[in-house]
Amino acid sequence: MPAKPVRDKELIEQAKQGDPHAFGDLYEEHAPAVYRYLCTHLENLMDAEDLTAEVFLKAWRSLPNYHERGVPFLVFLFRIAHNTLVDDYRHNHHFEATPADEMDCFESDGLAEPAEVSGQKSEHQQIVGVLSRLKPDYQSVLTLRFINELSPAETANAMNRSVGAVRVLQHRALAALREMLEEADKHEK
């Protein structure tokens, strides 16, 4: 597992020296995770794509001042993504929601059988649908912890909170999610 941070560090140094291909490699490596994070917070697929591009543009611009501080580069990107989302919510320029069946935040690797891909997409659509009804902080903590698989410390860094605050937020988010799912089950019966 240590190969990824080492590779990121090498690519960051190359990108700081003006190598656009190195930054392109960083983009290719981390854009899907940033996109998934944004996609779980936005109603429109095109907004998620636009904000992903904006996150990487901001990262490119701030790269000369970036210093590795013991957390993965992806956490730095998630912090930019979080701040970009906050700015986006403030401006609230969402136009038209993408129907849930067209949301494809979780792309298949192309190796699965069509029936399996269909089932995965359906499950992911349900997850996105449920997450979208939670408070933004709950969405963020659950997306970072369970979809992007960050540690509590990495999540705290990305959300600019303490580890304890992230654990409390995660507990509350899971409780709200559980309550929502129980309520949905009652309505189905």
C-alpha positions in Angstrom: 0.0 0.0 0.0 2.9 2.5 0.5 3.6 2.6 -3.2 0.6 4.9 -3.9 1.7 7.8 -1.6 5.3 7.4 -2.9 4.1 7.5 -6.4 1.9 10.6 -5.6 4.9 12.3 -4.0 7.0 11.7 -7.1 4.3 13.0 -9.4 3.6 16.0 -7.2 7.3 17.0 -7.4 7.4 16.5 -11.1 4.2 18.6 -11.5 5.6 21.3 -9.3 8.5 21.5 -11.8 6.0 22.1 -14.6 5.4 18.5 -15.9 1.8 18.6 -17.1 1.9 14.8 -17.7 2.7 14.2 -14.0 -0.3 16.2 -13.0 -2.4 14.4 -15.6 -1.3 11.1 -13.9 -2.5 12.5 -10.6 -5.8 13.5 -12.2 -6.3 10.0 -13.7 -5.5 8.4 -10.3 -7.7 10.6 -8.1 -10.5 12.1 -10.3 -12.8 9.1 -9.9 -12.8 9.4 -6.1 -13.3 13.2 -6.2 -16.1 12.7 -8.7 -17.8 10.1 -6.5 -17.6 12.4 -3.6 -19.1 15.3 -5.5 -21.7 13.1 -7.2 -23.1 12.0 -3.8 -23.7 15.7 -2.9 -25.1 17.1 -6.1 -28.4 16.4 -8.0 -26.9 17.0 -11.4 -24.3 14.8 -13.0 -23.0 17.6 -15.1 -22.5 19.8 -12.0 -20.4 16.9 -10.5 -18.3 16.8 -13.6 -17.8 20.5 -13.7 -16.9 20.7 -10.0 -14.4 17.8 -10.4 -12.7 19.8 -13.1 -12.8 22.9 -10.9 -11.3 21.0 -8.0 -8.3 19.9 -10.1 -7.9 23.4 -11.5 -7.7 24.7 -8.0 -5.3 22.0 -7.0 -3.1 22.8 -10.0 -3.0 26.5 -9.1 -2.2 25.8 -5.4 0.4 23.1 -6.2 3.4 25.4 -5.9 2.4 26.0 -2.3 1.5 22.4 -1.5 3.6 20.7 1.1 3.0 17.1 2.1 2.1 17.0 5.8 1.7 13.3 6.5 -1.7 12.9 4.8 -2.3 11.5 1.3 -2.7 13.9 -1.6 -6.3 12.7 -2.0 -7.2 14.2 1.4 -5.9 17.5 0.1 -8.1 17.1 -3.0 -11.1 16.2 -0.8 -10.6 19.4 1.2 -10.6 21.4 -2.0 -13.7 19.5 -3.1 -15.5 20.2 0.2 -14.7 23.9 -0.1 -15.8 23.9 -3.7 -19.1 22.3 -2.7 -19.7 24.9 0.0 -19.1 27.6 -2.6 -21.4 25.9 -5.0 -24.2 25.6 -2.3 -23.8 29.3 -1.5 -24.3 30.2 -5.2 -26.9 27.5 -5.6 -26.8 27.4 -9.3 -28.1 23.9 -9.8 -30.3 23.9 -12.9 -31.8 20.5 -13.7 -31.5 17.3 -11.7 -30.2 14.2 -13.4 -32.7 11.3 -13.0 -31.4 8.7 -10.5 -31.4 6.0 -13.2 -28.9 8.1 -15.2 -26.6 8.9 -12.3 -23.4 6.9 -12.9 -21.1 8.0 -10.2 -19.8 4.5 -9.7 -18.6 3.2 -13.0 -18.0 -0.4 -13.7 -14.5 -1.7 -14.5 -15.9 -3.3 -17.7 -15.1 -6.8 -16.5 -18.4 -7.7 -14.9 -21.3 -9.4 -16.5 -24.2 -7.1 -17.7 -26.6 -8.4 -15.0 -24.0 -7.8 -12.3 -23.3 -4.3 -13.5 -27.1 -3.6 -13.6 -27.4 -4.8 -10.0 -24.4 -2.7 -9.0 -25.8 0.4 -10.6 -29.2 -0.1 -9.0 -27.6 -0.5 -5.6 -25.4 2.6 -6.1 -28.5 4.6 -7.2 -30.2 3.6 -4.0 -27.2 4.7 -2.0 -27.0 8.0 -3.8 -30.7 8.5 -3.4 -30.6 7.9 0.4 -27.4 9.9 0.9 -28.9 12.9 -0.9 -31.6 13.1 1.8 -29.1 13.4 4.6 -27.6 16.7 5.8 -24.5 17.8 3.8 -22.1 17.0 6.7 -23.6 13.6 7.1 -23.2 13.0 3.3 -19.6 14.1 3.5 -18.5 11.9 6.4 -20.3 8.8 5.1 -18.9 9.3 1.6 -15.4 9.9 2.7 -15.3 7.1 5.3 -17.2 4.3 3.5 -17.3 5.1 -0.2 -13.8 6.5 -0.5 -12.5 4.4 2.4 -10.6 7.2 4.2 -9.4 6.7 7.8 -11.0 8.8 10.6 -7.9 10.9 10.6 -7.9 11.5 6.9 -11.6 12.3 7.0 -11.0 14.7 9.8 -8.3 16.4 7.8 -10.5 16.6 4.6 -13.4 18.0 6.6 -11.3 20.3 8.7 -12.5 18.8 11.9 -11.0 16.8 14.8 -11.0 13.1 14.7 -13.4 13.0 17.7 -15.8 15.3 15.9 -15.7 13.1 12.8 -16.5 10.0 14.9 -19.5 11.8 16.5 -20.6 13.0 13.1 -20.2 9.5 11.6 -22.2 8.0 14.5 -25.0 10.6 14.0 -25.0 10.1 10.2 -25.3 6.3 10.6 -28.1 6.7 13.1 -29.9 9.1 10.7 -29.3 6.7 7.8 -30.6 3.7 9.8 -33.7 5.7 10.8 -34.3 6.6 7.2 -33.9 3.0 6.0 -36.2 1.7 8.7 -38.8 4.3 7.7 -38.5 3.2 4.1 -39.0 -0.4 5.1 -42.2 0.5 7.0 -43.6 2.2 3.9 -42.7 -0.8 1.7 -44.6 -3.2 3.9 
